[in-house]
Amino acid sequence: MAALVLNQSRSLLPNWRAAFFSVAAAVPAFNWTAPSLHSLLELLPPFLLAVPKKKVSHSRKAMRSANKGLKDKQNLVHCPGCGSVKLAHHLCPTCYSTVNRAWKSKAKAEGISIKYFTFGVNMTAHGSAESRLLGNSLPFAAAGSNQQQRLSQPSLIFKASLCSFLLRIPFPPMFLRPTFSRIPARLGRAASTAIRGRAAILQKNPDDVVITYAKRTAMGRAKKGQLKDVPVDELLHALFTASLQDSKLNPAHIGDITVGTCHPPSPLYISRSAALASGIPDYVPISTVNRLCSSGLMAIRNIAHDIQSGEISLGLAVGVESMSMNPRPSPVITDGVAENAQAQDCIEPMGWTSEMVAETYNISRQKQDEYAYISHSRATKAAANGIFAEEILPIELRGTVVSADDTIRSNVTLEGLAALKPVFPDWGTASTTAGNASGVGDGAALCIMTTRERAEKEGMEILGKWVGSGVAGVEPRLMGIGPIVAIPKILNQLGLTKEDIDIYEINEAFASQFAYCVEQLGISIDKVNPNGSSISLTHPLGMTGVRQVVTGLAELRRRNGEILCTSMCIGSGMGAAGIFVNEARSL
């Protein structure tokens, strides 16, 4: 298999008109029967050839002429792959011919037409050059047409210092299937070329980041429930152990682990210890991420970005919190910083932000109780119908199997909610109660993420696809409204509308902010939290972001839906959102 390394030189040789690109090819042996063309495309990136001052053909004839003592002889080097003589900074003709023949043979066997691309370098006003990959659109490629047109979005962009001229360099053949619409991320796809629109998002590509496993533990009430005496390391150890057994994943294949968690002490040491005790090898690294209520979603995002960049091909995204064992300490800022009003707002109790949202946007106590009742009713119905059993992974803790939530209150009524006293009676118009606010709790959740190509090659079931995520800031005193900026941001980024989303999982930190966000976004409540959320289920801070994905993908499978949007507000004044695609068959 050819291993190709593409390096860009920033220097200019005297007899060259352009900055050059060098390709080092090591070709010990060729075995073209096992890999697919998609894997070949990832392993063999497009060759970038530079043009010398006097054009020299990239052929064996040119090599023979150079060997006879022509002026280019000083630029001859030995190919590191095959040892033959070649022009410096040029592709070795021997290696090129071997690869070219292999590509043509593979294409012929699979019935794929060959298309040629061109590399355009255009001079800019500032003396730099912008180079774009040009080529046939996929419909023309499938039909075998020679008509050339620009891709709708440039796939590769390079910049170099060039002289004032337009240069076009021919590419070797590149093979595309009609369903392959993007150059793999590891080849340098620019962020500006992100896929956009519902149809594009639903396409399947080899370099997609997919979720092959998504489960959560049962949740417990903080200080009172079934997990109140279980430390985080013990909870994580049980989750890792059960997940590896249930998914049949070889832990040696894990490239990295990210754990979303908020509360101290020492979350990294605890997470690392739990992973090692679960049989995960010591060479598998681990990290923790804390963005308060979105920490679980940030763990998913971090692993997805690592996979997209090519640093790893498989990782675990985890969310965990024990609010029983590790209660949140009161944040402290210095007097000088606290002189800033917004800085002071960052550390106010979260319940105060709920009251501020209700007061600012006129969210009545009655409306808050009505939304809270919807959540309690849906969670009660889902639990009675065994829906949560499909997403809960039973774990054994101290000789007891924990397999069901103990957080759902099945006897909630509107009258009962209305009778509860406000938590902050001194607020004046206080409307936040224990019944219309999220509960504190304990729990953990986990997703296995990899590339589509690897999942298909290793026979993993693909549950869903990670598409993208977004984070945005709001006024700290109105922390709860974060989703109204985060959701539009990610929808706009991906070219989606709110109608494109089949299910929303919007965290219910408080009924005040949840009601405002749903109504402000103009989303039908029928699409939001169909099985309840944090008001009825509880809100282990670091777990929730992963739990929403586990719950949302499972519900999409039941409905045969396609696109999921998760979102939550974040303490100190932020909001986050993520987009996922369901790819599993109906439950």
VMD Tcl script that draws the C-alpha trace (Angstrom):
set ca {
  {0.00 0.00 0.00}
  {1.37 3.41 -0.88}
  {1.95 5.77 1.99}
  {1.96 9.33 0.73}
  {3.05 12.39 2.62}
  {2.18 15.80 1.23}
  {4.39 18.66 2.27}
  {4.17 22.26 1.20}
  {7.36 24.26 0.94}
  {7.09 27.98 1.57}
  {10.38 28.80 -0.14}
  {10.83 29.52 -3.84}
  {13.65 28.00 -5.87}
  {15.30 30.40 -8.34}
  {14.25 28.47 -11.43}
  {10.68 27.83 -10.33}
  {7.69 30.04 -10.98}
  {5.58 28.68 -8.14}
  {5.97 27.50 -4.60}
  {6.34 23.77 -4.86}
  {4.61 20.82 -3.31}
  {6.54 17.62 -2.76}
  {5.11 14.15 -2.61}
  {7.14 11.42 -0.95}
  {5.92 7.99 -1.98}
  {6.95 4.76 -0.32}
  {5.70 1.82 -2.33}
  {6.96 -1.47 -0.86}
  {4.13 -3.55 -2.30}
  {0.67 -3.23 -3.84}
  {-2.37 -5.21 -2.82}
  {-5.38 -3.60 -4.45}
  {-7.98 -6.30 -3.87}
  {-8.75 -5.68 -0.21}
  {-9.32 -1.92 0.11}
  {-12.26 -0.08 -1.40}
  {-11.80 2.93 -3.64}
  {-12.98 5.15 -0.81}
  {-10.14 3.92 1.38}
  {-7.73 4.34 -1.53}
  {-8.88 7.92 -1.95}
  {-8.10 8.62 1.68}
  {-4.73 6.89 1.57}
  {-3.73 8.40 -1.77}
  {-4.44 12.15 -1.79}
  {-4.29 14.14 -5.04}
  {-0.72 14.66 -6.22}
  {0.25 18.30 -6.42}
  {2.86 18.80 -9.15}
  {4.90 21.99 -9.56}
  {5.87 23.45 -12.94}
  {9.53 24.48 -13.48}
  {10.59 27.55 -15.42}
  {11.06 25.47 -18.54}
  {8.27 22.92 -18.82}
  {9.55 19.37 -18.43}
  {7.32 16.40 -19.22}
  {6.66 14.05 -16.31}
  {7.61 10.95 -18.26}
  {10.35 8.39 -18.51}
  {11.59 10.19 -21.64}
  {12.21 13.31 -19.57}
  {14.00 11.22 -16.98}
  {16.29 9.69 -19.60}
  {17.05 13.14 -21.02}
  {17.86 14.48 -17.61}
  {20.13 11.53 -16.93}
  {22.09 12.32 -20.10}
  {23.35 15.55 -18.58}
  {20.77 18.19 -19.42}
  {20.53 21.28 -17.22}
  {17.90 19.66 -14.99}
  {20.37 17.02 -13.87}
  {21.22 19.10 -10.83}
  {17.63 18.65 -9.71}
  {17.69 14.85 -9.85}
  {17.13 12.84 -6.69}
  {16.49 9.20 -5.84}
  {12.87 8.26 -5.12}
  {12.54 7.17 -1.46}
  {9.95 4.63 -2.52}
  {11.45 2.68 -5.41}
  {14.97 4.10 -5.61}
  {14.74 5.23 -9.23}
  {16.01 8.63 -10.34}
  {13.41 11.40 -10.57}
  {13.26 15.18 -10.77}
  {13.28 16.84 -7.37}
  {9.88 18.05 -6.23}
  {8.16 15.88 -8.87}
  {6.22 12.68 -8.54}
  {8.31 9.63 -9.36}
  {7.19 8.33 -12.82}
  {7.67 4.72 -11.74}
  {5.55 5.10 -8.62}
  {3.00 7.19 -10.50}
  {2.62 4.61 -13.28}
  {2.22 1.78 -10.79}
  {-0.44 3.64 -8.82}
  {-2.14 4.86 -12.00}
  {-2.40 1.33 -13.40}
  {-3.71 0.04 -10.09}
  {-6.35 2.78 -9.94}
  {-7.46 2.11 -13.51}
  {-7.67 -1.62 -12.85}
  {-9.70 -1.07 -9.69}
  {-12.02 1.36 -11.44}
  {-12.60 -1.00 -14.34}
  {-13.39 -3.86 -11.98}
  {-15.94 -1.76 -10.09}
  {-17.39 -0.05 -13.14}
  {-16.40 3.47 -12.13}
  {-15.51 6.08 -14.73}
  {-12.25 8.01 -14.50}
  {-12.45 11.78 -14.18}
  {-9.56 14.25 -14.31}
  {-9.34 17.29 -12.07}
  {-7.40 20.50 -12.54}
  {-5.63 22.58 -9.94}
  {-6.20 26.29 -10.50}
  {-3.94 28.91 -8.95}
  {-5.23 32.48 -9.17}
  {-3.23 35.56 -8.28}
  {-4.81 37.89 -5.72}
  {-4.41 41.63 -5.36}
  {-2.09 41.23 -2.39}
  {0.49 39.12 -4.20}
  {-0.63 35.79 -2.78}
  {-2.32 32.99 -4.62}
  {-5.48 31.06 -3.87}
  {-5.60 27.58 -5.32}
  {-8.78 25.56 -5.69}
  {-9.56 22.05 -6.77}
  {-11.66 22.21 -9.93}
  {-13.51 19.31 -11.48}
  {-16.70 17.68 -12.68}
  {-19.80 17.72 -10.56}
  {-20.98 14.30 -9.45}
  {-23.81 13.95 -12.02}
  {-21.34 14.55 -14.86}
  {-18.85 12.19 -13.25}
  {-21.45 9.45 -13.12}
  {-22.41 10.04 -16.76}
  {-18.81 10.14 -17.93}
  {-19.15 13.62 -19.42}
  {-16.05 15.69 -20.11}
  {-17.82 18.97 -19.39}
  {-15.83 20.89 -16.81}
  {-17.37 23.13 -14.18}
  {-16.44 24.35 -10.73}
  {-17.54 22.36 -7.72}
  {-20.28 24.12 -5.78}
  {-17.91 24.36 -2.82}
  {-14.10 24.21 -3.12}
  {-12.76 21.07 -1.47}
  {-9.14 22.02 -1.00}
  {-7.61 25.46 -0.58}
  {-3.87 26.18 -0.55}
  {-2.06 29.49 -0.40}
  {1.46 30.25 -1.58}
  {3.50 33.25 -2.61}
  {3.48 33.29 -6.41}
  {4.36 35.53 -9.32}
  {1.60 37.33 -11.25}
  {0.24 34.67 -13.52}
  {-2.50 32.09 -13.84}
  {-1.38 28.49 -13.66}
  {-3.34 25.29 -14.23}
  {-1.77 22.00 -13.30}
  {-3.27 18.67 -14.44}
  {-4.13 16.13 -11.77}
  {-3.79 12.36 -12.03}
  {-7.10 10.48 -12.27}
  {-9.42 10.52 -9.29}
  {-12.34 8.13 -8.90}
  {-15.68 9.14 -7.45}
  {-18.81 7.18 -6.73}
  {-22.08 9.06 -7.36}
  {-22.73 8.98 -3.60}
  {-19.30 10.34 -2.64}
  {-19.73 14.09 -2.45}
  {-16.81 15.29 -0.34}
  {-13.07 14.92 -0.11}
  {-12.25 13.17 3.20}
  {-11.59 15.50 6.11}
  {-8.07 14.25 6.57}
  {-7.19 15.65 3.13}
  {-7.76 19.15 4.41}
  {-11.41 20.00 3.75}
  {-11.83 23.62 4.76}
  {-14.36 24.53 7.44}
  {-16.09 26.82 4.97}
  {-17.06 23.82 2.86}
  {-19.32 22.25 5.50}
  {-22.30 20.40 4.05}
  {-25.51 22.42 3.98}
  {-29.18 21.58 3.56}
  {-31.32 18.64 4.59}
  {-30.57 16.57 1.48}
  {-26.82 17.02 1.88}
  {-26.91 16.20 5.58}
  {-28.78 12.96 4.92}
  {-26.14 11.79 2.43}
  {-23.78 9.05 3.57}
  {-20.04 9.55 3.12}
  {-17.08 7.40 4.20}
  {-15.65 10.12 6.44}
  {-18.91 10.79 8.32}
  {-18.63 10.75 12.11}
  {-21.16 8.16 13.23}
  {-22.46 6.85 16.54}
  {-22.45 3.07 16.81}
  {-23.50 2.74 20.45}
  {-25.51 5.03 22.74}
  {-26.63 4.04 26.22}
  {-27.14 5.58 29.64}
  {-27.38 4.41 33.19}
  {-30.56 4.73 35.19}
  {-30.68 8.04 37.05}
  {-31.12 8.64 40.75}
  {-32.29 11.52 42.91}
  {-29.44 13.39 44.52}
  {-29.07 12.73 48.26}
  {-32.11 10.43 48.27}
  {-31.97 8.05 45.31}
  {-30.38 4.77 44.32}
  {-27.03 6.35 43.35}
  {-26.63 8.72 46.31}
  {-23.74 6.73 47.82}
  {-21.99 5.89 44.54}
  {-18.85 7.97 43.82}
  {-18.12 9.11 40.28}
  {-15.22 6.70 39.76}
  {-17.39 3.74 40.75}
  {-20.22 4.92 38.50}
  {-17.86 5.40 35.55}
  {-16.18 2.05 36.17}
  {-19.55 0.30 36.07}
  {-20.54 2.18 32.89}
  {-17.25 1.45 31.07}
  {-17.33 -2.21 32.03}
  {-20.96 -2.78 31.04}
  {-20.63 -0.78 27.80}
  {-17.58 -2.69 26.59}
  {-19.32 -5.99 27.28}
  {-22.61 -4.94 25.72}
  {-21.08 -3.38 22.60}
  {-18.39 -6.08 22.24}
  {-15.89 -3.32 21.54}
  {-12.23 -4.24 21.86}
  {-10.89 -1.56 24.24}
  {-7.54 -1.67 22.43}
  {-9.26 0.00 19.46}
  {-10.21 3.14 21.41}
  {-8.25 6.17 20.26}
  {-9.35 8.64 22.94}
  {-11.98 9.24 25.63}
  {-13.56 12.54 26.63}
  {-15.68 12.79 29.77}
  {-18.06 15.69 30.28}
  {-18.37 16.50 33.98}
  {-18.75 19.64 36.09}
  {-18.18 19.02 39.76}
  {-14.86 18.50 41.54}
  {-12.84 16.96 43.00}
  {-10.17 15.81 40.50}
  {-12.42 14.69 37.61}
  {-9.50 13.77 35.34}
  {-7.79 11.52 37.89}
  {-11.10 9.87 38.71}
  {-12.02 9.31 35.05}
  {-8.59 7.92 34.18}
  {-8.66 5.55 37.15}
  {-12.12 4.27 36.23}
  {-11.06 3.63 32.63}
  {-7.97 1.65 33.64}
  {-9.93 -0.39 36.18}
  {-12.41 -1.27 33.42}
  {-9.74 -2.94 31.30}
  {-9.08 -0.04 28.95}
  {-5.34 -0.11 28.09}
  {-3.05 2.47 29.65}
  {-2.04 3.78 26.22}
  {-5.61 5.01 25.62}
  {-5.70 8.69 26.69}
  {-8.57 10.43 28.41}
  {-9.61 14.02 29.04}
  {-12.43 15.84 30.78}
  {-14.40 18.86 29.61}
  {-16.49 21.27 31.67}
  {-18.94 23.65 30.06}
  {-21.49 23.19 32.80}
  {-24.85 21.90 31.50}
  {-23.46 21.29 28.00}
  {-20.43 19.27 29.14}
  {-21.80 16.01 27.75}
  {-22.49 17.57 24.35}
  {-19.00 19.09 24.39}
  {-17.54 15.61 25.00}
  {-19.36 14.39 21.89}
  {-18.16 17.42 19.94}
  {-14.54 16.97 21.03}
  {-14.45 13.32 19.98}
  {-16.17 14.17 16.69}
  {-13.60 16.86 15.96}
  {-10.75 14.46 16.77}
  {-12.18 11.95 14.31}
  {-12.74 14.61 11.65}
  {-9.16 15.81 11.94}
  {-7.83 12.28 11.49}
  {-6.17 12.18 14.93}
  {-8.25 9.16 15.91}
  {-10.73 6.90 14.16}
  {-12.72 5.72 17.20}
  {-13.44 7.29 20.56}
  {-15.77 7.34 23.56}
  {-17.84 10.40 24.51}
  {-19.06 10.20 28.09}
  {-21.15 12.38 30.40}
  {-21.28 11.80 34.15}
  {-22.26 13.58 37.35}
  {-22.81 12.69 40.97}
  {-24.56 15.66 42.51}
  {-24.97 13.61 45.67}
  {-21.29 12.94 46.29}
  {-19.87 16.09 44.69}
  {-22.22 19.03 45.28}
  {-21.47 22.17 43.30}
  {-19.32 24.58 45.28}
  {-20.34 28.22 45.40}
  {-18.28 30.11 42.79}
  {-16.16 32.99 44.04}
  {-14.70 35.92 42.12}
  {-12.44 38.68 43.38}
  {-13.77 42.06 44.43}
  {-12.18 43.82 41.49}
  {-13.85 41.52 38.97}
  {-17.16 41.64 40.85}
  {-17.35 45.39 40.25}
  {-18.48 44.52 36.73}
  {-22.24 43.89 36.83}
  {-22.21 41.12 34.23}
  {-19.30 39.42 35.95}
  {-21.30 39.37 39.17}
  {-24.32 37.98 37.31}
  {-22.21 34.97 36.25}
  {-22.06 33.63 39.79}
  {-25.61 34.30 40.95}
  {-27.73 31.23 41.83}
  {-29.25 29.60 38.76}
  {-32.71 29.91 40.29}
  {-32.33 33.66 40.26}
  {-31.79 33.58 36.50}
  {-35.05 31.64 36.20}
  {-36.87 34.37 38.08}
  {-35.17 37.01 35.94}
  {-36.32 35.31 32.71}
  {-39.88 34.97 34.02}
  {-39.95 38.60 35.10}
  {-38.30 40.00 31.95}
  {-40.44 38.07 29.47}
  {-43.67 37.87 31.48}
  {-43.72 34.07 31.84}
  {-46.53 33.50 34.32}
  {-46.50 30.95 37.12}
  {-49.48 29.24 35.48}
  {-47.66 28.84 32.16}
  {-44.59 27.46 33.92}
  {-46.69 24.89 35.76}
  {-48.44 23.89 32.54}
  {-45.15 23.21 30.76}
  {-43.86 21.35 33.81}
  {-46.97 19.20 33.87}
  {-46.44 18.25 30.22}
  {-42.94 17.06 31.09}
  {-44.04 15.05 34.13}
  {-46.92 13.46 32.21}
  {-44.76 12.45 29.26}
  {-42.05 10.93 31.43}
  {-44.61 8.97 33.44}
  {-46.20 7.60 30.28}
  {-42.83 6.71 28.73}
  {-41.70 4.86 31.85}
  {-44.99 2.94 32.04}
  {-44.62 1.89 28.39}
  {-41.05 0.66 28.89}
  {-39.58 3.27 26.54}
  {-36.67 4.16 28.81}
  {-35.74 0.50 29.18}
  {-34.56 0.59 25.56}
  {-31.94 3.25 26.29}
  {-30.88 2.25 29.82}
  {-27.87 -0.02 30.24}
  {-28.25 -2.04 33.47}
  {-25.16 -1.75 35.67}
  {-24.16 -3.68 38.76}
  {-23.24 -1.62 41.80}
  {-22.33 -3.27 45.09}
  {-24.22 -6.42 44.27}
  {-27.34 -4.62 43.06}
  {-28.41 -4.21 39.42}
  {-29.59 -0.67 38.71}
  {-31.83 -0.61 35.64}
  {-34.65 1.93 36.13}
  {-34.88 5.63 36.99}
  {-36.10 6.49 40.48}
  {-36.56 10.16 39.62}
  {-39.96 10.11 37.87}
  {-42.95 11.23 39.95}
  {-46.07 9.60 38.56}
  {-48.61 11.37 40.76}
  {-48.03 14.96 39.61}
  {-51.13 17.06 38.92}
  {-51.63 20.66 37.85}
  {-53.34 21.36 41.14}
  {-50.41 19.90 43.04}
  {-47.93 22.00 41.08}
  {-49.94 25.16 41.70}
  {-49.93 24.49 45.45}
  {-46.11 24.41 45.74}
  {-44.40 27.39 47.34}
  {-41.74 29.35 45.41}
  {-38.12 28.51 46.18}
  {-37.20 32.21 46.34}
  {-40.06 33.87 48.26}
  {-38.11 37.10 48.73}
  {-38.02 37.71 44.99}
  {-41.43 39.35 45.04}
  {-42.95 37.84 41.90}
  {-41.26 34.50 42.55}
  {-42.60 31.64 40.42}
  {-39.86 28.98 40.42}
  {-40.80 25.90 42.46}
  {-39.52 22.41 43.08}
  {-42.16 21.17 40.64}
  {-41.34 23.40 37.66}
  {-37.53 23.30 37.92}
  {-35.11 20.51 37.06}
  {-34.11 18.17 39.83}
  {-30.54 17.48 40.93}
  {-29.48 13.92 40.30}
  {-26.84 11.31 39.52}
  {-26.12 9.31 36.38}
  {-23.87 8.67 33.37}
  {-24.18 8.09 29.62}
  {-21.83 6.99 26.83}
  {-21.56 7.06 23.03}
  {-19.11 5.14 20.84}
  {-18.13 7.24 17.83}
  {-16.12 6.38 14.71}
  {-16.02 6.94 10.96}
  {-18.64 5.43 8.70}
  {-15.90 3.67 6.75}
  {-14.53 1.94 9.83}
  {-17.98 1.09 11.17}
  {-18.96 -0.57 7.90}
  {-15.63 -2.34 7.56}
  {-15.85 -3.80 11.07}
  {-19.56 -4.59 10.93}
  {-20.70 -2.10 13.57}
  {-24.34 -1.08 13.61}
  {-24.66 2.63 12.85}
  {-27.27 4.30 15.05}
  {-26.78 7.87 13.97}
  {-24.49 10.51 12.54}
  {-23.03 13.58 14.22}
  {-23.48 16.55 11.88}
  {-22.38 19.60 13.83}
  {-22.74 21.75 16.92}
  {-22.77 25.40 17.91}
  {-22.29 27.48 21.04}
  {-23.35 31.08 21.62}
  {-23.38 33.58 24.46}
  {-26.20 35.60 26.06}
  {-26.51 37.94 29.03}
  {-25.48 36.03 32.18}
  {-28.57 37.22 34.10}
  {-30.76 35.67 31.36}
  {-28.74 32.47 31.18}
  {-31.78 30.30 30.46}
  {-32.52 31.77 27.03}
  {-29.33 30.31 25.53}
  {-31.15 27.89 23.17}
  {-32.85 30.76 21.30}
  {-29.45 31.80 19.94}
  {-27.69 28.42 19.82}
  {-30.38 26.61 17.81}
  {-30.72 29.25 15.05}
  {-26.92 29.44 14.88}
  {-26.44 25.74 14.13}
  {-29.47 25.59 11.81}
  {-28.12 28.50 9.78}
  {-24.63 27.01 9.78}
  {-25.97 23.78 8.28}
  {-28.54 25.32 5.95}
  {-31.52 23.89 7.84}
  {-34.86 25.31 8.93}
  {-36.71 24.56 12.15}
  {-39.20 22.51 10.11}
  {-36.37 20.19 8.98}
  {-35.96 18.91 12.53}
  {-38.07 15.89 13.47}
  {-37.38 15.96 17.23}
  {-35.95 18.58 19.56}
  {-34.40 17.67 22.90}
  {-34.24 21.04 24.69}
  {-33.10 20.81 28.28}
  {-35.64 21.90 30.88}
  {-33.43 23.67 33.38}
  {-36.48 25.68 34.49}
  {-40.00 25.85 33.11}
  {-39.63 29.64 32.78}
  {-36.73 29.48 30.33}
  {-38.03 26.36 28.59}
  {-41.44 27.92 27.91}
  {-39.85 31.11 26.63}
  {-37.42 29.27 24.33}
  {-40.07 27.00 22.78}
  {-42.45 29.87 22.12}
  {-39.78 32.29 20.95}
  {-38.38 29.73 18.50}
  {-41.88 28.94 17.24}
  {-41.49 25.18 17.65}
  {-44.49 22.92 18.17}
  {-44.41 21.41 21.65}
  {-45.33 18.09 20.03}
  {-41.80 17.96 18.59}
  {-40.03 18.86 21.83}
  {-39.03 16.40 24.55}
  {-41.61 13.73 23.67}
  {-40.60 11.67 26.71}
  {-40.02 14.48 29.16}
  {-36.73 16.06 30.17}
  {-34.89 17.40 33.18}
  {-37.95 18.71 35.04}
  {-39.34 15.19 35.18}
  {-36.22 13.02 34.76}
  {-33.60 15.08 36.70}
  {-30.51 16.91 35.50}
  {-27.08 15.41 36.32}
  {-25.18 18.31 34.76}
  {-22.34 16.52 32.97}
  {-24.56 13.64 31.85}
  {-27.43 15.55 30.28}
  {-25.76 16.44 26.96}
  {-25.06 12.77 26.19}
  {-28.38 11.61 27.67}
  {-30.28 13.86 25.25}
  {-28.55 12.19 22.29}
  {-29.22 8.69 23.66}
  {-32.90 9.51 24.26}
  {-33.37 11.48 21.04}
  {-31.87 8.87 18.71}
  {-33.94 6.13 20.35}
  {-37.12 8.15 19.85}
  {-36.24 8.86 16.21}
  {-35.91 5.12 15.64}
  {-39.37 4.54 17.09}
  {-40.85 7.23 14.85}
  {-38.70 6.49 11.80}
  {-37.63 10.13 11.99}
  {-34.40 11.49 10.61}
  {-32.97 14.65 12.21}
  {-32.49 15.43 15.92}
  {-31.57 18.77 17.46}
  {-30.36 18.86 21.06}
  {-29.88 22.07 23.01}
  {-29.43 23.47 26.49}
  {-28.77 26.69 28.36}
  {-25.42 27.01 30.11}
  {-24.58 28.69 33.40}
  {-22.90 32.12 33.16}
  {-24.87 32.93 30.02}
  {-24.45 30.60 27.04}
  {-26.38 28.13 24.94}
  {-25.31 25.07 22.95}
  {-26.97 22.94 20.28}
  {-26.12 19.87 18.23}
  {-27.54 18.21 15.11}
  {-27.67 14.43 14.66}
  {-29.14 12.11 12.02}
  {-30.86 8.82 12.80}
  {-29.69 5.91 10.66}
  {-31.00 2.91 12.57}
  {-34.03 0.80 11.75}
  {-37.25 1.22 13.70}
  {-37.30 -0.27 17.20}
}
mol new
graphics top color blue
foreach p $ca { graphics top sphere $p radius 0.5 }
foreach p [lrange $ca 0 end-1] q [lrange $ca 1 end] { graphics top cylinder $p $q radius 0.2 }
display resetview
